[in-house]
Amino acid sequence: MIQLNFLLAVYLAVVLFCSGTQVFLNWLNISYLHRHGSIVPRVFQDTVGQEELKKISSYTVDFSQFDTMATLVGQALSLVILLSGFLPWLEKMIRQRGGGMIIGGLIFFAILSMLTTLFRIPFNLYETFVIEERYGFNTKTLSIWLSDWVKSTAILAILGGLLLGLLLILVIHVGNTWWVWAWMLVGGFELLMLWLFPVVIAPLFNKFELIENQSLEERIRTLMEKVGLRIKGVFKVDASKRSKHTNAYFTGIGRTKRIVLFDTLLGSHTEEEILAILAHEVGHWEKRHILKQLILVEIFSFIVFYSVAKFLKWPLIYHTFGFREPIPYSGLFLIGALLSPLGYFIQPLGSAISRRFEREADDFAKELMEMAEPMRSALKRLATDNLANLTPHPLYAWFYYSHPPLVERISRL
């Protein structure tokens, strides 16, 4: 039976404050857009007209409201799972059927994962086939959506199940130092995924081909050679079979490093703009941003694992949510649920660090290209192609934005 005590009261207060903050920031951003979004910013006056500006504002409002609603409903589902007594009932049913702690833990998390996955389906469908369709972005068919869902679910089940199983073995059999080994295991797993993603996982969803424009490929390789960077290849991905959004990215580590260009980007940007975008991505590599982010993530992960180890045997957590005794796998879930709202308020720190990295990458691109205009032009085109909000509220951008607002970035360049 759920116990109404100090721990539960604090948790509910933090969750409500988290939800209230999300609603407030969304309202603040939309209100700011209504007040200031009818005037094209000076740096965009040569590329964005009034009709495009209206479409940008409409897309921003529709997407923001939907995203906030989906998030709040998801939080409500989490509260129902935690406060309804479902968790201790589920644990009891699993225990009665035997199988031990490790198998029981895998079943416990599999059922909860399945519930949340099924819950997200209608929201995912609405976002793809209503909102993205309404604004001309969606090119995905229902069969492609279903295929993606099956593949991603299978990958999550296999890799997530393997990692969870190893974690449970460490928790149950290693003793008080389990969290140190678990931290190293997860860190190693993350590095392995960074290495495998470009060559194993991503090709399951998209087709990657060497770009056909030999002139562009040669210019890209020349640009890379300026900074002494060797890459596996410059690839085009068939992103257009799912969306008209444009993008490019640098992926992989070691021998799997590669540059990936969306075919939509190749079709809408000039060669100079593409080179500027790639110069920006190379800037992240040259400034060791990926390494720095990994270090920060591992430091944060170390703190989280230490905290989990300290609280895993605390009886109050289990009694609060209806468990009679500590169960390792249910404890991992409960502590994760308790820490999740706190993680929301750490987001501004991560956003600030990311924005600093983006500014450094912009500066690097300007230096490598020996001029600012190609990057300025590329950012303007990316903004219009993706209907990016040109006038976000400063507080909203400070809290959420991993990149500086576009007007700020372009003006700075």
C-alpha positions as CSV (number, residue, x, y, z in Angstrom):
1,M,0.0,0.0,0.0
2,I,1.3,3.5,-0.9
3,Q,2.4,5.5,2.1
4,L,1.8,9.2,2.3
5,N,5.0,10.4,4.0
6,F,7.7,13.1,3.7
7,L,9.5,11.4,0.8
8,L,6.3,11.1,-1.3
9,A,5.3,14.7,-0.5
10,V,8.6,16.0,-1.6
11,Y,8.6,13.9,-4.8
12,L,5.1,15.1,-5.7
13,A,6.0,18.7,-5.0
14,V,9.1,18.4,-7.3
15,V,7.1,16.7,-10.0
16,L,4.4,19.4,-9.9
17,F,7.0,22.2,-9.9
18,C,8.7,20.5,-12.9
19,S,5.4,20.3,-14.8
20,G,4.5,23.9,-13.8
21,T,7.8,25.1,-15.1
22,Q,7.4,23.3,-18.4
23,V,3.9,24.8,-18.9
24,F,5.1,28.3,-17.8
25,L,8.1,28.3,-20.1
26,N,6.0,27.1,-23.1
27,W,3.3,29.8,-22.4
28,L,6.1,32.4,-22.0
29,N,7.6,31.4,-25.3
30,I,4.4,31.4,-27.3
31,S,3.3,34.7,-25.8
32,Y,6.6,36.2,-26.7
33,L,6.2,34.9,-30.2
34,H,2.7,36.4,-30.5
35,R,4.1,39.8,-29.4
36,H,7.3,39.9,-31.4
37,G,6.9,37.2,-34.1
38,S,5.1,39.3,-36.7
39,I,8.2,41.3,-37.6
40,V,11.0,39.7,-39.6
41,P,14.3,40.1,-37.8
42,R,16.8,42.4,-39.6
43,V,19.3,39.6,-40.4
44,F,16.5,37.6,-42.1
45,Q,14.8,40.3,-44.1
46,D,16.6,39.2,-47.3
47,T,15.4,35.6,-47.0
48,V,12.1,35.4,-45.0
49,G,8.8,37.0,-46.1
50,Q,5.7,37.7,-44.1
51,E,4.0,34.5,-45.3
52,E,7.0,32.4,-44.4
53,L,7.1,34.1,-41.0
54,K,3.5,33.3,-40.3
55,K,4.1,29.6,-41.2
56,I,7.1,29.6,-38.9
57,S,5.1,31.0,-36.0
58,S,2.2,28.6,-36.6
59,Y,4.5,25.6,-36.7
60,T,6.3,26.7,-33.5
61,V,3.0,27.1,-31.7
62,D,1.5,23.8,-32.9
63,F,4.6,21.8,-32.2
64,S,5.3,23.4,-28.8
65,Q,1.8,22.9,-27.5
66,F,1.7,19.3,-28.7
67,D,5.1,18.6,-27.2
68,T,4.1,20.1,-23.8
69,M,0.8,18.2,-23.8
70,A,2.5,14.9,-24.7
71,T,5.1,15.5,-21.9
72,L,2.5,16.2,-19.3
73,V,0.4,13.2,-20.2
74,G,3.6,11.0,-20.0
75,Q,4.3,12.4,-16.6
76,A,0.7,11.6,-15.5
77,L,1.2,8.1,-16.7
78,S,4.4,7.8,-14.6
79,L,2.5,9.0,-11.6
80,V,-0.3,6.5,-12.2
81,I,2.2,3.6,-12.4
82,L,4.0,4.8,-9.2
83,L,1.0,5.6,-7.1
84,S,-1.6,3.0,-8.2
85,G,0.1,0.0,-6.5
86,F,0.7,-1.5,-9.9
87,L,4.5,-1.9,-9.3
88,P,4.3,-4.0,-6.1
89,W,1.5,-6.1,-7.8
90,L,3.7,-6.7,-10.8
91,E,6.7,-7.6,-8.7
92,K,4.5,-10.1,-6.7
93,M,3.2,-11.7,-9.9
94,I,6.8,-12.1,-11.3
95,R,8.1,-13.5,-8.0
96,Q,5.3,-16.1,-7.8
97,R,6.3,-17.5,-11.2
98,G,9.9,-17.9,-10.1
99,G,12.9,-17.4,-12.4
100,G,15.2,-15.5,-10.0
101,M,16.1,-11.9,-9.6
102,I,17.9,-11.4,-12.9
103,I,15.1,-12.9,-15.1
104,G,12.5,-11.3,-12.9
105,G,14.2,-7.9,-13.3
106,L,14.3,-8.3,-17.1
107,I,10.6,-9.2,-17.2
108,F,9.8,-6.3,-14.8
109,F,11.5,-3.7,-17.0
110,A,10.3,-5.3,-20.2
111,I,6.6,-4.9,-19.2
112,L,7.1,-1.3,-18.1
113,S,9.0,-0.5,-21.2
114,M,6.3,-2.1,-23.3
115,L,3.6,-0.1,-21.6
116,T,5.4,3.3,-22.2
117,T,6.2,2.3,-25.8
118,L,2.6,1.5,-26.6
119,F,1.5,4.7,-24.8
120,R,3.8,6.8,-27.0
121,I,2.5,5.3,-30.3
122,P,-0.5,7.7,-30.8
123,F,1.6,10.7,-30.0
124,N,4.2,9.7,-32.4
125,L,1.7,9.1,-35.1
126,Y,0.0,12.4,-34.5
127,E,3.3,14.3,-34.6
128,T,4.4,12.6,-37.8
129,F,1.1,12.3,-39.8
130,V,-0.7,15.4,-38.5
131,I,1.7,18.1,-37.5
132,E,4.7,17.3,-39.8
133,E,2.2,16.5,-42.6
134,R,0.4,19.8,-42.1
135,Y,3.6,21.8,-42.7
136,G,4.9,19.8,-45.6
137,F,7.7,18.0,-43.8
138,N,6.5,14.4,-43.6
139,T,7.3,12.1,-46.5
140,K,7.1,8.9,-44.4
141,T,4.5,6.3,-45.3
142,L,2.7,4.2,-42.6
143,S,4.7,1.1,-43.7
144,I,8.0,3.0,-43.2
145,W,6.8,4.2,-39.8
146,L,5.8,0.7,-38.8
147,S,9.1,-0.7,-40.0
148,D,11.1,1.9,-38.1
149,W,9.1,1.2,-35.0
150,V,9.7,-2.5,-35.2
151,K,13.4,-2.1,-35.8
152,S,13.9,0.5,-33.0
153,T,11.9,-1.6,-30.6
154,A,13.9,-4.7,-31.4
155,I,17.2,-2.9,-31.0
156,L,16.1,-1.4,-27.7
157,A,15.0,-4.8,-26.5
158,I,18.2,-6.6,-27.5
159,L,20.8,-4.0,-26.4
160,G,18.8,-2.6,-23.5
161,G,18.1,-6.2,-22.2
162,L,21.7,-7.1,-22.5
163,L,22.9,-4.0,-20.7
164,L,20.2,-4.3,-18.0
165,G,21.0,-8.0,-17.5
166,L,24.7,-7.2,-16.9
167,L,23.8,-4.4,-14.5
168,L,21.5,-6.7,-12.5
169,I,24.3,-9.3,-12.3
170,L,26.6,-6.6,-10.9
171,V,24.0,-5.4,-8.4
172,I,23.2,-8.8,-7.1
173,H,26.5,-10.6,-7.1
174,V,29.4,-8.1,-6.8
175,G,28.6,-6.4,-3.4
176,N,29.0,-2.8,-2.3
177,T,31.4,-1.8,-5.2
178,W,28.9,-2.9,-7.8
179,W,28.2,0.7,-8.8
180,V,31.8,1.4,-9.8
181,W,31.8,-1.6,-12.2
182,A,28.3,-0.6,-13.4
183,W,29.6,2.9,-14.2
184,M,32.5,1.5,-16.2
185,L,30.2,-1.0,-18.0
186,V,27.8,1.8,-19.1
187,G,30.7,4.1,-20.1
188,G,32.2,1.3,-22.2
189,F,28.8,0.5,-23.7
190,E,28.4,4.2,-24.7
191,L,31.8,4.2,-26.4
192,L,30.9,1.0,-28.2
193,M,27.7,2.5,-29.5
194,L,29.5,5.6,-30.8
195,W,31.8,3.3,-32.8
196,L,29.0,0.9,-34.0
197,F,26.2,3.4,-34.8
198,P,27.5,4.6,-38.2
199,V,28.3,1.2,-39.6
200,V,25.8,-1.2,-37.9
201,I,22.7,0.6,-36.5
202,A,22.1,3.6,-38.8
203,P,22.2,1.5,-42.0
204,L,19.3,-0.5,-40.7
205,F,17.1,2.5,-41.1
206,N,18.7,4.5,-44.0
207,K,20.7,3.9,-47.1
208,F,24.1,5.5,-47.1
209,E,26.0,6.2,-50.3
210,L,29.1,8.1,-51.2
211,I,28.1,11.4,-52.6
212,E,27.9,11.5,-56.4
213,N,29.1,15.1,-56.8
214,Q,32.9,14.5,-57.3
215,S,33.7,18.2,-57.3
216,L,32.0,18.7,-53.9
217,E,33.6,15.6,-52.4
218,E,37.0,16.8,-53.5
219,R,36.4,20.2,-52.0
220,I,35.2,18.6,-48.7
221,R,38.4,16.4,-48.6
222,T,40.5,19.4,-49.3
223,L,38.8,21.2,-46.4
224,M,39.3,18.3,-44.1
225,E,43.0,18.1,-45.1
226,K,43.5,21.7,-43.9
227,V,43.0,20.5,-40.4
228,G,44.6,17.1,-40.9
229,L,41.4,15.2,-40.5
230,R,41.0,11.8,-42.3
231,I,37.5,10.5,-42.7
232,K,36.1,7.2,-43.8
233,G,34.0,8.8,-46.4
234,V,31.5,11.6,-47.3
235,F,28.1,10.0,-47.4
236,K,24.6,11.0,-48.6
237,V,21.7,9.6,-46.6
238,D,18.2,9.1,-48.0
239,A,16.6,11.3,-45.4
240,S,14.0,12.5,-47.9
241,K,12.0,9.2,-47.7
242,R,11.0,10.2,-44.1
243,S,11.1,14.0,-43.9
244,K,12.0,17.2,-45.8
245,H,14.0,18.5,-42.8
246,T,17.6,19.3,-43.7
247,N,20.7,18.4,-41.7
248,A,24.3,17.2,-41.7
249,Y,26.4,15.6,-39.1
250,F,29.8,14.2,-38.1
251,T,29.5,10.7,-36.6
252,G,31.6,7.8,-35.4
253,I,35.0,7.5,-33.6
254,G,38.2,5.9,-34.7
255,R,37.9,4.1,-38.1
256,T,34.2,4.7,-38.3
257,K,34.4,8.5,-38.6
258,R,32.3,9.8,-41.4
259,I,30.5,12.9,-42.6
260,V,26.8,12.4,-43.4
261,L,24.8,14.8,-45.5
262,F,21.0,14.7,-45.8
263,D,20.0,14.4,-49.5
264,T,17.5,17.2,-48.7
265,L,20.5,19.4,-47.7
266,L,22.3,18.6,-50.9
267,G,19.3,19.6,-52.9
268,S,18.6,22.9,-51.2
269,H,22.1,24.4,-50.3
270,T,25.0,25.7,-52.4
271,E,28.4,24.0,-52.3
272,E,29.7,27.0,-50.2
273,E,27.0,26.6,-47.7
274,I,27.5,22.8,-47.4
275,L,31.2,23.4,-46.9
276,A,30.5,25.9,-44.2
277,I,28.2,23.5,-42.4
278,L,30.8,20.8,-42.5
279,A,33.4,23.2,-41.3
280,H,31.2,23.9,-38.3
281,E,30.9,20.1,-37.6
282,V,34.7,19.7,-38.0
283,G,35.0,22.5,-35.5
284,H,33.3,20.3,-32.9
285,W,35.9,17.6,-33.6
286,E,38.9,19.9,-33.6
287,K,37.8,21.7,-30.4
288,R,37.5,18.3,-28.7
289,H,33.8,18.9,-27.9
290,I,32.8,15.3,-28.3
291,L,35.6,14.3,-25.8
292,K,34.6,17.0,-23.4
293,Q,30.9,16.0,-23.6
294,L,31.9,12.4,-22.9
295,I,33.9,13.4,-19.9
296,L,31.1,15.6,-18.5
297,V,28.6,12.7,-19.1
298,E,30.8,10.3,-17.3
299,I,31.3,12.6,-14.3
300,F,27.5,13.0,-14.1
301,S,27.0,9.3,-14.6
302,F,29.5,8.5,-11.8
303,I,27.5,10.8,-9.4
304,V,24.3,9.1,-10.4
305,F,25.6,5.6,-9.9
306,Y,27.0,6.5,-6.5
307,S,23.7,8.0,-5.5
308,V,21.8,5.0,-6.7
309,A,24.1,2.7,-4.6
310,K,23.5,4.8,-1.5
311,F,19.7,4.7,-1.8
312,L,19.2,1.2,-3.2
313,K,18.8,-0.4,0.2
314,W,16.9,2.4,1.8
315,P,13.7,0.8,3.1
316,L,11.7,4.0,3.0
317,I,11.8,4.2,-0.8
318,Y,10.2,0.7,-1.1
319,H,7.7,1.2,1.7
320,T,6.6,4.6,0.2
321,F,5.6,2.9,-3.0
322,G,4.0,-0.2,-1.6
323,F,6.9,-2.7,-1.5
324,R,7.3,-4.8,1.7
325,E,11.1,-5.3,1.2
326,P,13.9,-4.0,-0.9
327,I,14.0,-5.6,-4.4
328,P,17.1,-4.6,-6.5
329,Y,15.4,-4.3,-9.8
330,S,12.3,-2.4,-8.5
331,G,14.7,-0.2,-6.5
332,L,16.6,0.8,-9.7
333,F,13.3,1.8,-11.3
334,L,12.0,3.7,-8.2
335,I,15.3,5.7,-7.8
336,G,15.3,6.5,-11.5
337,A,11.8,7.8,-11.2
338,L,12.7,9.9,-8.1
339,L,15.8,11.4,-9.7
340,S,14.2,12.1,-13.1
341,P,12.5,15.4,-12.2
342,L,15.7,16.7,-10.6
343,G,17.5,15.9,-13.9
344,Y,15.1,18.3,-15.7
345,F,16.5,21.3,-13.7
346,I,20.1,20.4,-14.6
347,Q,19.1,20.9,-18.3
348,P,20.0,24.6,-18.4
349,L,23.6,23.7,-17.4
350,G,23.9,21.2,-20.3
351,S,22.2,23.7,-22.6
352,A,24.7,26.5,-21.6
353,I,27.7,24.2,-22.2
354,S,26.3,23.1,-25.6
355,R,25.7,26.7,-26.7
356,R,29.3,27.6,-25.8
357,F,30.5,24.7,-28.0
358,E,28.3,25.8,-30.8
359,R,29.8,29.3,-30.7
360,E,33.3,27.9,-30.8
361,A,32.4,25.7,-33.8
362,D,30.9,28.8,-35.6
363,D,34.2,30.7,-35.0
364,F,36.2,27.7,-36.3
365,A,34.0,27.5,-39.4
366,K,34.5,31.2,-40.1
367,E,38.3,30.8,-39.7
368,L,38.5,27.6,-41.8
369,M,36.3,29.1,-44.6
370,E,38.2,32.4,-44.3
371,M,34.9,34.3,-44.4
372,A,31.6,34.4,-42.5
373,E,29.1,34.7,-45.3
374,P,28.8,31.0,-46.3
375,M,28.0,30.1,-42.7
376,R,25.5,33.0,-42.3
377,S,23.8,32.0,-45.6
378,A,23.7,28.4,-44.5
379,L,22.1,29.2,-41.2
380,K,19.5,31.4,-42.9
381,R,18.6,28.6,-45.3
382,L,18.5,26.0,-42.5
383,A,16.2,28.2,-40.5
384,T,13.7,28.7,-43.4
385,D,13.9,25.1,-44.6
386,N,13.1,23.8,-41.0
387,L,10.7,26.6,-39.9
388,A,12.9,27.4,-36.9
389,N,11.6,30.0,-34.5
390,L,13.3,33.3,-35.1
391,T,12.1,35.0,-31.9
392,P,12.3,32.6,-28.9
393,H,11.9,34.1,-25.4
394,P,15.3,34.6,-23.9
395,L,14.4,32.6,-20.8
396,Y,13.0,29.7,-22.9
397,A,16.1,29.7,-25.0
398,W,18.4,29.8,-22.0
399,F,16.6,26.8,-20.5
400,Y,16.2,24.5,-23.5
401,Y,18.3,25.6,-26.5
402,S,21.4,23.6,-27.2
403,H,22.3,26.1,-29.9
404,P,22.3,29.9,-29.6
405,P,19.1,31.5,-31.1
406,L,19.6,31.9,-34.9
407,V,19.4,35.7,-34.9
408,E,22.1,35.8,-32.3
409,R,24.3,33.3,-34.2
410,I,24.0,35.1,-37.5
411,S,24.5,38.6,-36.0
412,R,27.6,37.3,-34.1
413,L,29.1,35.9,-37.3
